[in-house]
Structures are given as structure tokens and as C-alpha cells.
Amino acid sequence: MKLDILAIGVHPDDIELGCAGTLLSAIAEGKKVGIVDLTRGELGTRGTAETRKSEAQNAASILGIKIRENLGMADGFFQNDEHHQRILIQAIRKFQPTIILANALEDRHPDHGRSSKMVSDAAFLSGLRKIVTKLDGVEQQEWRPTYVFHYIQDRFLQPSFVVDISKYMDKKLESVLAYTTQFYNPDLNEPQTYISSPQFLETVKARAMMLGKRIGVEYAEGYISEKMIGISSFDSLIQRTT
């Protein structure tokens, strides 16, 4: 079950919008990747929790991700408290990720920042052996990820670093569009929302272009690290071309 990267999103579709290109790149490199959604997105204006579940499964298939779980927390009303932290600790210990990708530190949707803090707290607490959790009746071992990185969502936040996703932008957008009830779809008789306009996906693409320009590539996704990132050699900063 051990994963290299565990992407955590408070709502189904957060992962696709925020870090799908990075996950596609990691999978292409042979890394083990999984997704955990905290809620079913049941408060979303368009569609239902059931349609979101089906859409999330379709998106995972597009991304080539076989591990996707939903923790069933209450959309809009979960709290960063012991009860919810223990649920997350159990998931972190189950998958033992080296890296966690989490929601933005603060954003337009209040769930994003609240879940971001909760994931950071749970990732630390997961490493304390005196916090006991069990999975299927078996006591879990403590586990602390090496890094927690926060992807950038609606609001622009200055990234600590960006990841080149130029090869994967089209597939990223395909995974986003798996959420057929959430984004622009003229065939649906649903209320229009902030994310359902035809312009919204253009802003997603434009953000990736802007971040890509910062490192001289076509598209990129940005991340914030609350922990200082170190290198052992300048070789890790040199991009080799063939």
C-alpha cells in the first residue's frame, strides 16, 4: 500500500484542477500515486454526491490512478479537530506516502484552507507513536511524510516551486472535464455557477501558462511548502536535455 505521493482534496475535482498534471508526470516516472477525497462534495450546486462519485472514478481512470478513496467528511462543516484528524492519520498511516499534496493554504472556498491546515496537522501527528489508530482491527505504525506541499487553486498565491506539466496539460483538462455536471456543459439544465462558465477552464489553462512561463516551459503547476526544501548538489537543479 505504500505510496510515493498521496494527493488529498477536500472536494472531488480539487485534485484534477490543482495537481493532476503533477500526478500524471509522477506516474510516467513510475511513482506510486493515490488520491483521497475528504468529502463527497454534496453541497455542490450542480449534480449530486452520487454523480460526483461516478465522475471522480472516471477522472481517476483518465489519470491512470487505481487508488482513490473518499473519507466521507461533511462538505462545508468538517472541523480541524481530533475526530477528523484521527480519520486522516489512519489514511496517512495506511498509505505511508513520502509526499502529500494538499489543498491551498487559503482560498476562495473556506473548505480549502481549513482542510489544508487539517492535513498539515494530521501529517505531523501521524508520526507520533503514542497516537494509536487501528485499521481492520490491527494497530497501525506511526508514519510522517517527508513533505506536505500545497497546490495553488483559485486565488493566486506565490509558489515555493513549480512543476513542469507541459506534456500532460491536455490529459489534465480531460480529467477535469470528467466532472460533466460541474463545468461548462450546455446540455445540462442546471444553475450556472462560478466554475460552470465557459471562461473558467480558460483561466485554469492561463494560470498554468503563467506559471510555466516562470521557468521557461509551456505549462506548470505551483506549490507552496511550509518546510524549507534543501538540496545536496547543484546537479539536482540542472535540467538535462537530450
N, C-alpha and C positions, 0 to 999 in steps of 0.2 A: 504493500500500500504506500510505501514511501514515495513522495513526490519531490521533484526539484522545485516546482513552482505551484503554489496554490493561490488562485485568483478568487477573491471574496468580493461579492457585490451585494448591496442591501436589497436591490430590486433586480429581477430578471431583466436583462438588456443593459444594465450598468457595465458589465464586463465587456460586452460587444462594443459599446460606444467608447469605453475608456481604455481598454488594453488588449483588444482582440488581435491587433497586428503583432504585438509583442509575443502573445501566446503562439500565434502561427509561426513566427520566427523561431521560437524556442523549440516547438515541435519539430520543425525542419532540421534543427540541430540534434535531434534525438533525445531531448529532455522530456521527462515525465511531468505532465501538466494536468491539473484538475481544477474544477470550479465548485465553489459553494455559494449558493444564493441564500441570504438570510431570511427574506420574506417571499411571499408568493406574488407580491405586487398587487394585492387585492383591492387597494384603494385607487388604482389607476382609473382614469375617467373612461377610457376606451377598453373594450374587451372585458374578460373575466379572469379570475385566478386560474380557471381550467384552461382557457385559451393561452394564457401566459405560460403555463406548464408545457403545453404542446409546442409553443413557439420556442421556448428555451431548449427543449430537446432537439428541435430542428436546427437551431443555431449551433448547438454543441456538435451535431453531426457534420455541419458545414465546416466547423473549425477542426474536426478530427479529434475531439475530446470525448473520451469514453467515461470519465468520472465526472459526474455533475450531481450534486446533492442540494436539497433545499431544507433549511433548518426550521422552517415554519414559524418564524417570529412574526409578531403583529406589525404589519405595514403601518408606519406612521406613529406607532405607540410603544414600540420596544424601548427599553431603557438600558443605559450602560450601568447595570447593577450586577450583583453576584450571580443571580439566577441566569441571566443571559451570558455573562462571561463564562460561566461553567459549561454552558452549551457549546460555546466557541472553543474553549480549552479542550473539550472532548474531541471536537473535529480536528483541531490542530495536532493533537497527540495521535489521532488516528492516521493522519496522512504524513506527519513528520516532514513538512516542507522546509527546504533550505531558504526559500524566498516566499514571502506573502505579498501579493499585490492587493491593495485595499482602496476603498473609496477616497475621494478628495478630502483634504483636511477641513475645508469649509466650502459650501457651495449654495446654489440657489435652493435646492431641496434640503430641508433641515435634516432629513434622514441620513444624507451623505456624510456630513461632518460628524454626526452623532455615532454612526456606525464606524467611521474611521477611527475615532478615539477608542471605541469599544474593542476593535480588532487590535489596536496597538497595546491596549492594556492586557487583553487576553493572551497575546503573543508573549508578553513578559511573564505573566502569571503562570503560563503553561510550563515554564522552566523551573518552577518551584516544586520540589518533590513532595512537600508536605500538603500540597493541594491534591486531594485524592479524587480521581474520576475513574469510572468503570465503563467499559464497552462490552456489551453482551455478557455481563457478569464478571468480566476479567479486569483487574486493576491495570490501568494504563501507566506507562512510564512517562516521566516528565520529558518535555521537549520544548526547546526555544529556537525559533527560526533565527538564522543569521541576520536577515534583513527583513524589514517591512517597508515597502515602497508604496506611495500613494499616487494613483493615477489622477490626471487632471480631467475634470468633467466640464460643466457648463461655464463656470467663471474662469477667467484666465488667472492662473497662479504661476509665478516664476518657477520653472522646473529646476531641480538639482541636476538632472541629466535627461537626455532624450535618447530614444531607441529608434534606429532606422527601420521603418516598416515599408519601404518603397515597394518591395516585391509582393507585399501582402495587402495593399490598400483595397484592391478590388474585392478580395475574399473577405476582408473585414466588413466592408459595406454590404456584401451579400449576407453575412451573418446578422448584421443589424436589421436588414430587410426581412429576415425570417420572422420578425415580430410584426406580422401583417396587420394586426389591429392597432398597433401603437404609432406607426409612422404613416407618411402620406400614402393614402390609398383611396382614390376617387370612387371606387366601387363600394365603399362601406358607408352605411348610414349611421355614422357615429358623430358625437360632438367634436368640433375642432379644438385642438389643444396646442400648447406651446411647441410640442415636438412633432405634431402631425402636419405642419405646413410643409409644402414642397421645398421651402428655403432651408429648413432645419438641417437636412443632411448635407446641404451645400456648406453650412457653417462647420460641420464636423470635418468635411474634407478640407476646408480652408484652414482650420486650426492645424491639421496635420501637415499641410503645405507650409504654414508659417513656422512650425517647429522644425520641419525638415530643412528649411532654408537656413536655420541657425547653424546646422552642421554640414551644409552643402549637399543635401540629398533631397529627393523629391517629397517624401512623406516621413513623418516621425511622430511618436507618442512621447509625452513628457511625464516625468515622475518627480515626486518630492521625497527626499529621505530625511527623516528626523535624526538619523545616525550618520556620523561622519564616515565617508567612504574613503578607504585607503588603497594604495596600490603598492606592489612590491617591486615593480620595474616600470620604466617608461615604455617598455615593449608593449604593455597592455593598452597603451594609448595610440599606438601606431597602427593605422589602417593599412593592411597589406592588400595590394591589388594583383590580379593575375593577368 
